Amino acid sequence: MQDFEGRVAVITGAASGIGRGLARHAAAEGMKLVLADVDDAALAATGAELEEAGARVVTAHTDVTDPAALEALAELAEREGGIHLLCNNAGVLVGGAGWETSAADWEWQLGVNLFGVIHGLRVFVPRLLAAGEPAHIVNTASIGGLTTGPFLTPYLVSKHAVVALSECTYLELQATGAPVGLSVLCPAEVRTGIMDSNRVRPAGLPRAQARAGAAEAFERGLGDAVEKGMEPGEVARQVFDAVRADRFWVLTHEGSRAGVEARMRGILEGSNPAFSIAVDRDAG
Ligand SMILES: NC(=O)c1ccc[n+]([C@@H]2O[C@H](COP(=O)([O-])OP(=O)(O)OC[C@H]3O[C@@H](n4cnc5c(N)ncnc54)[C@H](O)[C@@H]3O)[C@@H](O)[C@H]2O)c1
């Protein structure tokens, strides 16, 4: 996809962080924006900021775990003039070992991070194929979808699944011959609100218990790295470059490639798992 001016971008998780960075970049490219999130106040603020900057913006409270809400979002986008760029980006993170994580927190993270993308594809791809126009999908995974480490287990499981989902869907789209591209975004640390996902924890979902020891220390280290991470605007710039070039893999942090290589080498050499998730301290 080469032409963005006047086309419609649909972005989930658009009220903060990477989603807001994508929205700002899309607006600067002259795109119309359909912005979705569950955080109504932050969504309204993002919408107002971009409208003031001259963009055409509609916002919609949309929980990506709800297929009916995504259907409504797709209809809204079609009323705005079609769907040309779809960013399945919403995500949440709760740290901890897999066996310490409550069933509800497993379901929340898989619900938003994985089923949010699954439903986004199920709802939007048939509409993109029917429209027959050039379009592109960006699924936000993580470098943690290509690497492994302790104390982020449900999150990393969801991101590995988003990478596999994206690769399979790319091949399926190729098989249709439709002009619909797909990229998978795999950033390392980006300076966003992801470590404070509890602010959008669904009502009635009990808060995770405070963790002690190694899990707590790991989470603190990750929080520091996210705080010093890449700016969302730089992530968005790299995403739009990839969309223009029809490039599938978007690995935003040069320093994170070593972790992917080490894991792949370990698999092929038959060595047991080692901590391969990279903390890229040169990201800023
Ligand atoms: N920040 C990082 O270091 C990093 C690294 C790799 C991948 N990611 C991924 O980037 C994506 C964006 O996260 P971010 O880092 O910008 O964090 P963020 O918390 O700043 O933004 C995430 C947005 O998703 C929204 N959201 C949460 N649950 C939702 C739901 N059910 N429906 C709709 N919207 C929902 C939140 O309200 C928030 O606005 C996520 O998928 C995250 O996993 C982030």
The ligand as an SDF file (V2000), in Angstrom:
LIG
                    3D

 44 48  0  0  0  0  0  0  0  0999 V2000
    5.4480   -0.8480   25.2370 N   0  0  0  0  0  0  0  0  0  0  0  0
    6.2080   -1.8490   24.8980 C   0  0  0  0  0  0  0  0  0  0  0  0
    7.3730   -1.9350   25.3300 O   0  0  0  0  0  0  0  0  0  0  0  0
    5.6850   -2.9070   23.9530 C   0  0  0  0  0  0  0  0  0  0  0  0
    6.6020   -3.8110   23.3980 C   0  0  0  0  0  0  0  0  0  0  0  0
    6.1250   -4.8050   22.5410 C   0  0  0  0  0  0  0  0  0  0  0  0
    4.7880   -4.8590   22.2200 C   0  0  0  0  0  0  0  0  0  0  0  0
    3.9100   -3.9590   22.7760 N   0  0  0  0  0  0  0  0  0  0  0  0
    2.5000   -4.0600   22.4000 C   0  0  0  0  0  0  0  0  0  0  0  0
    2.0640   -2.8210   21.8710 O   0  0  0  0  0  0  0  0  0  0  0  0
    0.6380   -2.7660   21.9410 C   0  0  0  0  0  0  0  0  0  0  0  0
    0.2220   -1.4020   22.4590 C   0  0  0  0  0  0  0  0  0  0  0  0
    0.6070   -1.3040   23.8330 O   0  0  0  0  0  0  0  0  0  0  0  0
    1.3700   -0.0320   24.4130 P   0  0  0  0  0  0  0  0  0  0  0  0
    2.7250   -0.4730   24.7740 O   0  0  0  0  0  0  0  0  0  0  0  0
    1.1810    1.1330   23.5400 O   0  0  0  0  0  0  0  0  0  0  0  0
    0.5920    0.1250   25.8170 O   0  0  0  0  0  0  0  0  0  0  0  0
   -0.4820    1.2000   26.3000 P   0  0  0  0  0  0  0  0  0  0  0  0
   -1.0020    0.6730   27.5880 O   0  0  0  0  0  0  0  0  0  0  0  0
    0.1170    2.5570   26.2950 O   0  0  0  0  0  0  0  0  0  0  0  0
   -1.6190    1.1220   25.1740 O   0  0  0  0  0  0  0  0  0  0  0  0
   -2.4760    0.0060   25.0590 C   0  0  0  0  0  0  0  0  0  0  0  0
   -3.8820    0.5110   24.7460 C   0  0  0  0  0  0  0  0  0  0  0  0
   -4.7490   -0.6370   24.5790 O   0  0  0  0  0  0  0  0  0  0  0  0
   -5.9830   -0.3120   25.2110 C   0  0  0  0  0  0  0  0  0  0  0  0
   -6.7350   -1.5260   25.5390 N   0  0  0  0  0  0  0  0  0  0  0  0
   -6.5270   -2.3930   26.5600 C   0  0  0  0  0  0  0  0  0  0  0  0
   -7.4650   -3.3460   26.5650 N   0  0  0  0  0  0  0  0  0  0  0  0
   -8.2870   -3.0950   25.5140 C   0  0  0  0  0  0  0  0  0  0  0  0
   -9.4220   -3.7510   24.9950 C   0  0  0  0  0  0  0  0  0  0  0  0
   -9.9480   -4.8460   25.5820 N   0  0  0  0  0  0  0  0  0  0  0  0
  -10.0190   -3.2420   23.8810 N   0  0  0  0  0  0  0  0  0  0  0  0
   -9.5070   -2.1160   23.3100 C   0  0  0  0  0  0  0  0  0  0  0  0
   -8.4430   -1.4470   23.7620 N   0  0  0  0  0  0  0  0  0  0  0  0
   -7.8310   -1.9350   24.8560 C   0  0  0  0  0  0  0  0  0  0  0  0
   -5.5790    0.4830   26.4520 C   0  0  0  0  0  0  0  0  0  0  0  0
   -6.6620    1.2290   26.9890 O   0  0  0  0  0  0  0  0  0  0  0  0
   -4.4600    1.3570   25.8890 C   0  0  0  0  0  0  0  0  0  0  0  0
   -4.9650    2.5870   25.3860 O   0  0  0  0  0  0  0  0  0  0  0  0
    0.2190   -3.9340   22.8440 C   0  0  0  0  0  0  0  0  0  0  0  0
   -0.2710   -4.9870   22.0300 O   0  0  0  0  0  0  0  0  0  0  0  0
    1.5200   -4.3200   23.5190 C   0  0  0  0  0  0  0  0  0  0  0  0
    1.5110   -5.6520   23.9310 O   0  0  0  0  0  0  0  0  0  0  0  0
    4.3430   -2.9900   23.6230 C   0  0  0  0  0  0  0  0  0  0  0  0
  1  2  1  0
  2  3  2  0
  2  4  1  0
  4  5  1  0
  4 44  2  0
  5  6  2  0
  6  7  1  0
  7  8  2  0
  8  9  1  0
  8 44  1  0
  9 10  1  0
  9 42  1  0
 10 11  1  0
 11 12  1  0
 11 40  1  0
 12 13  1  0
 13 14  1  0
 14 15  2  0
 14 16  1  0
 14 17  1  0
 17 18  1  0
 18 19  2  0
 18 20  1  0
 18 21  1  0
 21 22  1  0
 22 23  1  0
 23 24  1  0
 23 38  1  0
 24 25  1  0
 25 26  1  0
 25 36  1  0
 26 27  1  0
 26 35  1  0
 27 28  2  0
 28 29  1  0
 29 30  1  0
 29 35  2  0
 30 31  1  0
 30 32  2  0
 32 33  1  0
 33 34  2  0
 34 35  1  0
 36 37  1  0
 36 38  1  0
 38 39  1  0
 40 41  1  0
 40 42  1  0
 42 43  1  0
M  CHG  2   8   1  16  -1
M  END
$$$$
